[in-house]
Amino acid sequence: MTLIAKTTHHLFQPLLYQVATGILSTGEIAPSTREVLAHQRNAQVLLGEVTGIDLDAKAVTHEVLGRETVTTYDSLIVAAGAGQSWFGHDEFADHAPGMKTIDDALELRGRIFGAFELAELAPTQAERDRLLTFVVVGAGPTGVEMAGQISELAQRTLRRDFRAIDTSSARVILVDAGPAVLPSFGEDLGGRARRQLEKMGVDVRTSTKVIDVDATGIVVEDSDGERQRIEAKCKVWAAGVAASPLAGMLAEQAGVEVDRAGRIPVEPDLSLPGYPEVFVVGDMMALDNLPGVAQVAIQGARYAARTITDRLDGRQPRPAFSYRDKGSMATISRFSAVMSSGPIRLSGFLAWLAWLGLHILYIVGFKHRVTTLLHWAISFIGRGRSERAYTVQQVLGRRALQRISADEAPKLPEIAES
Ligand SMILES: Cc1cc2nc3c(=O)[nH]c(=O)nc-3n(C[C@H](O)[C@H](O)[C@H](O)COP(=O)(O)OP(=O)(O)OC[C@H]3O[C@@H](n4cnc5c(N)ncnc54)[C@H](O)[C@@H]3O)c2cc1C
């Protein structure tokens, strides 16, 4: 069994927002994949970005730092997930990074905490206001969690740390083009989440589309077509996903079309049409309108793996993949969450306790569970954040830095200006 991945860690995405807001360290949500699989003697982990899959030759080409390797297979499971989509405006990414990877979370940590640092230095009220305005785009679980956490940082965690600014004057604006907050949770729970956010001071603007994003602000348009520019240094993009480009590569060879999110349609047994030995699972597969959530990925992966071992053992083919929806949950602030599972609808403290219990189960490894619980106690019972370290480069944003050569890199006053 060969696992090829372009990162060396196994990432638990649902807690990325806690890395971005200084609650958890990267190691707690992203243990080394090699370590996770160390005891599985038949598994080899190879670092590399898959750049080609030849379905006829049954070969995968992967590359790391210019070293290209070809690995052949008898059976293949493709689970390359999805990335952020800026709906055709990739230029927005420079100023409103997404939340998909550890790099994203660390960059956002730098941008969020950095905005408060720069506000402490700002010579004018207008600049302070711009630095203390945070816009989160997308009112799904990630956007709601980010907006809630930034608000808690400003209202609670950072209040005593600054002298020139009052962090509680920070504005957090949550923008979504759709009419509701947390639409997948239904009207009742979505409404409760919205009211809780508003109680925390978050300015929730639904039916509001993002028209433009630049270094110093964002332009939005409401349902009446009225446009407004919001001056804000720190923007977070939590809207829109696009499947890995590997889906398009497979679709072309298999002669099928990807859907609007770039996902590839699969057979009821999760195999690629015309290629029974190739399975596509998780966020990059399209089947029965299943959502891009962890349980779909986990259950699909188990199904594909068992289908392969059944074949090797000469067993009868198993029935078509059937997804068991275990429900969903999202936190709004400490001690407050919403949860929906079958007929059960919960909000507030009970939902938060359920969220806590479930997420600690999904943290990989005993030592990470212990340190996560400790960090949660520090942040939720106390008011501290253990993971506030970031670099000045992260304040500026890595995409911008990639484009600026070392001698052209702006000095701190210019960073503050932009
Ligand atoms: C911020 C956030 C919060 C979320 N919260 C929840 C939640 O609360 N509940 C829930 O159920 N779901 C949640 N999700 C969704 C859930 O994380 C995904 O549905 C799940 O991770 C999908 O699993 P996957 O294996 O398909 O893809 P991923 O987990 O994305 O894994 C894909 C892997 O493939 C690697 N890869 C990609 N391309 C290549 C390549 N070319 N070569 C080599 N490797 C490659 C990536 O580096 C990655 O490690 C959240 C997602 C995000 C981003």
The ligand as a MOL file (V3000), in Angstrom:
LIG
                    3D

  0  0  0     0  0            999 V3000
M  V30 BEGIN CTAB
M  V30 COUNTS 53 58 0 0 0
M  V30 BEGIN ATOM
M  V30 1 C -11.9330 24.8810 7.2370 0
M  V30 2 C -12.7130 23.6040 7.0140 0
M  V30 3 C -13.6010 23.1640 7.9910 0
M  V30 4 C -14.3230 21.9950 7.7970 0
M  V30 5 N -15.1840 21.5870 8.7720 0
M  V30 6 C -15.8610 20.4340 8.6270 0
M  V30 7 C -16.7280 19.9540 9.6500 0
M  V30 8 O -16.8890 20.6100 10.6780 0
M  V30 9 N -17.3680 18.7660 9.4640 0
M  V30 10 C -17.1850 18.0360 8.3220 0
M  V30 11 O -17.7540 16.9600 8.1990 0
M  V30 12 N -16.3810 18.4560 7.3350 0
M  V30 13 C -15.7110 19.6300 7.4600 0
M  V30 14 N -14.8880 20.0660 6.4590 0
M  V30 15 C -14.7790 19.2620 5.2290 0
M  V30 16 C -13.8290 18.0900 5.4210 0
M  V30 17 O -12.6260 18.5130 5.9970 0
M  V30 18 C -13.5950 17.4790 4.0420 0
M  V30 19 O -14.8340 17.0650 3.5360 0
M  V30 20 C -12.6430 16.2830 4.1070 0
M  V30 21 O -11.3830 16.6470 4.5940 0
M  V30 22 C -12.4750 15.7030 2.7020 0
M  V30 23 O -11.5450 14.6800 2.7380 0
M  V30 24 P -10.7190 14.2980 1.4380 0
M  V30 25 O -9.8850 13.1310 1.8330 0
M  V30 26 O -11.6170 14.1860 0.2780 0
M  V30 27 O -9.8010 15.5690 1.1370 0
M  V30 28 P -8.7280 16.2960 2.0360 0
M  V30 29 O -8.9570 16.0920 3.4790 0
M  V30 30 O -8.6950 17.6850 1.5170 0
M  V30 31 O -7.3680 15.5620 1.6910 0
M  V30 32 C -6.7970 15.6360 0.4220 0
M  V30 33 C -5.3210 15.4200 0.5440 0
M  V30 34 O -4.7670 15.2700 -0.7460 0
M  V30 35 C -3.6040 16.0410 -0.8680 0
M  V30 36 N -3.4570 16.3790 -2.2800 0
M  V30 37 C -4.2220 17.1980 -3.0270 0
M  V30 38 N -3.7860 17.2540 -4.2940 0
M  V30 39 C -2.7050 16.4420 -4.3530 0
M  V30 40 C -1.7980 16.0940 -5.3830 0
M  V30 41 N -1.9240 16.5510 -6.6330 0
M  V30 42 N -0.7870 15.2450 -5.0810 0
M  V30 43 C -0.6570 14.7480 -3.8190 0
M  V30 44 N -1.4830 15.0490 -2.8160 0
M  V30 45 C -2.4960 15.8860 -3.0660 0
M  V30 46 C -3.8510 17.2400 0.0220 0
M  V30 47 O -2.6290 17.8340 0.4130 0
M  V30 48 C -4.5840 16.5900 1.1820 0
M  V30 49 O -3.7000 16.1160 2.1330 0
M  V30 50 C -14.1490 21.2370 6.6170 0
M  V30 51 C -13.2510 21.6770 5.6440 0
M  V30 52 C -12.5370 22.8520 5.8450 0
M  V30 53 C -11.5790 23.3190 4.7930 0
M  V30 END ATOM
M  V30 BEGIN BOND
M  V30 1 1 1 2
M  V30 2 1 2 3
M  V30 3 2 2 52
M  V30 4 2 3 4
M  V30 5 1 4 5
M  V30 6 1 4 50
M  V30 7 2 5 6
M  V30 8 1 6 7
M  V30 9 1 6 13
M  V30 10 2 7 8
M  V30 11 1 7 9
M  V30 12 1 9 10
M  V30 13 2 10 11
M  V30 14 1 10 12
M  V30 15 2 12 13
M  V30 16 1 13 14
M  V30 17 1 14 15
M  V30 18 1 14 50
M  V30 19 1 15 16
M  V30 20 1 16 17
M  V30 21 1 16 18
M  V30 22 1 18 19
M  V30 23 1 18 20
M  V30 24 1 20 21
M  V30 25 1 20 22
M  V30 26 1 22 23
M  V30 27 1 23 24
M  V30 28 2 24 25
M  V30 29 1 24 26
M  V30 30 1 24 27
M  V30 31 1 27 28
M  V30 32 2 28 29
M  V30 33 1 28 30
M  V30 34 1 28 31
M  V30 35 1 31 32
M  V30 36 1 32 33
M  V30 37 1 33 34
M  V30 38 1 33 48
M  V30 39 1 34 35
M  V30 40 1 35 36
M  V30 41 1 35 46
M  V30 42 1 36 37
M  V30 43 1 36 45
M  V30 44 2 37 38
M  V30 45 1 38 39
M  V30 46 1 39 40
M  V30 47 2 39 45
M  V30 48 1 40 41
M  V30 49 2 40 42
M  V30 50 1 42 43
M  V30 51 2 43 44
M  V30 52 1 44 45
M  V30 53 1 46 47
M  V30 54 1 46 48
M  V30 55 1 48 49
M  V30 56 2 50 51
M  V30 57 1 51 52
M  V30 58 1 52 53
M  V30 END BOND
M  V30 END CTAB
M  END
